[in-house]
Amino acid sequence: MSDDIPVRVRSEIAALPPYKQGKQAGADAFKLSSNENPFGPLPSVVEALQRQTAINRYPDATAARLRHALAARYGVTPDEVHIGSGSVAIIAQLMLAAAGPGDEVVYAWRSFEAYPGLVLIAGATPVEVPLLPDARHDLDAMAAAITPRTRAVIVCTPNNPTGPIVTQAEFDAFIQKVPSDVLVLLDEAYAEFVTHPDAVHGRTVLASGAHPNVVVLRTFSKAYGLAGLRVGYAIGHRRVLDAARSTAIPLSVTAQAEEGALASLAAEDELLERVSHLVARRDGLVAALRAQGWRIPDAQGNFVWLATGAETTAVAAVFDEAGLIVRAFAGDGIRISVGEPEAVDKVIQIAASVVGTLQAGHSARAIA
Ligand SMILES: Cc1ncc(COP(=O)(O)O)c(C=O)c1O
């Protein structure tokens, strides 16, 4: 049978590469390719899920209990909170709401791999602004890329997959240059892992009340370890979030996801204790890799970045053969999530065998 699409679909959709999920790890391999939390679920969270058995009923379409709980934390009204089946769903909703054919969406590149597809699906045009040599956002260039066609700008901090944060001062200067009717998404999926003292905090930006065009995105997938439940949230202006609610697929946040998120908020101290272990593990990994001669950008999420460039596929194969499933972006670099202690040890061991094979002056090697 021909592999052509047998029905007429939009040309920009037909041109997208078919969806390919990150490789699943075999029984003896470590999955370090999706920035998941290596800690298993807390017993209290599992118990909460086990109590939520009325699956013959639809969930509460607005996830009101979770919105109220988050609103109380952020000091906002429940209407200024929106829950999605993962924060990626909310990005999709806001792209659909804000940008269509002829419109542009500006974001740094390389950044979260879902951004280009979500912009294209909305029918809009991605405008990718290269990162600085130290893998940070070039906010001056991003501001300069804004035109009358720009409908949204996405700022990812810490940046997935490279690691560095945007500072509060950088964001404050940037937001002054963004027209007040352009949506700014501050994607803080990894905020809980940040230890940099100067990092921008979405909470502070929101509290100032000065920028109703800013929406802050957070997720339960990473620090809270609920990637499999699919639940994330946005905080922002009620009317902007209404637009996201309008483009959302109804009832896509399950009662289990809401319950798991509520139980996780109740167990936050325990979860943040785990995060502190992951942060220490991350910092140990970065220090070990740098000592081997790798050039590692400031790692503020639960992952590290190797700028392996043209050698990416070959280096990823070495990790793969050693039972380490990493995320390779061909021609660019490799992102490795901070996993179990044994996984981190193995990453350090394999990385040591690779670094010397890269030529002096390679983008992944520190300048000697
Ligand atoms: C920067 C960033 N934003 C958003 C997401 C989406 O997370 P989720 O949809 O699981 O909440 C991810 C997941 O990898 C991410 O890296």
The ligand as a Tripos MOL2 file, in Angstrom:
@<TRIPOS>MOLECULE
LIG
   16    16     1     0     0
SMALL
NO_CHARGES

@<TRIPOS>ATOM
      1 C1         10.1350   23.1610   28.8270 C.3       1 LIG1
      2 C2          8.9930   22.2290   28.9370 C.ar      1 LIG1
      3 N1          7.7540   22.7160   28.9530 N.ar      1 LIG1
      4 C3          6.6930   21.9250   29.0550 C.ar      1 LIG1
      5 C4          6.8300   20.5640   29.1180 C.ar      1 LIG1
      6 C5          5.5960   19.7270   29.1530 C.3       1 LIG1
      7 O1          5.4380   19.0300   30.3090 O.3       1 LIG1
      8 P1          4.0490   18.3550   30.6490 P.3       1 LIG1
      9 O2          3.1770   18.4280   29.4490 O.co2     1 LIG1
     10 O3          4.3910   16.9650   31.0350 O.co2     1 LIG1
     11 O4          3.4940   19.1780   31.7680 O.co2     1 LIG1
     12 C6          8.0960   19.9900   29.0930 C.ar      1 LIG1
     13 C7          8.2650   18.5330   29.1300 C.2       1 LIG1
     14 O5          9.2640   17.9810   28.8410 O.2       1 LIG1
     15 C8          9.2020   20.8490   28.9930 C.ar      1 LIG1
     16 O6         10.4380   20.3720   28.9450 O.3       1 LIG1
@<TRIPOS>BOND
     1     1     2 1
     2     2     3 ar
     3     2    15 ar
     4     3     4 ar
     5     4     5 ar
     6     5     6 1
     7     5    12 ar
     8     6     7 1
     9     7     8 1
    10     8     9 2
    11     8    10 1
    12     8    11 1
    13    12    13 1
    14    12    15 ar
    15    13    14 2
    16    15    16 1
@<TRIPOS>SUBSTRUCTURE
     1 LIG1         1 GROUP 0 **** ****
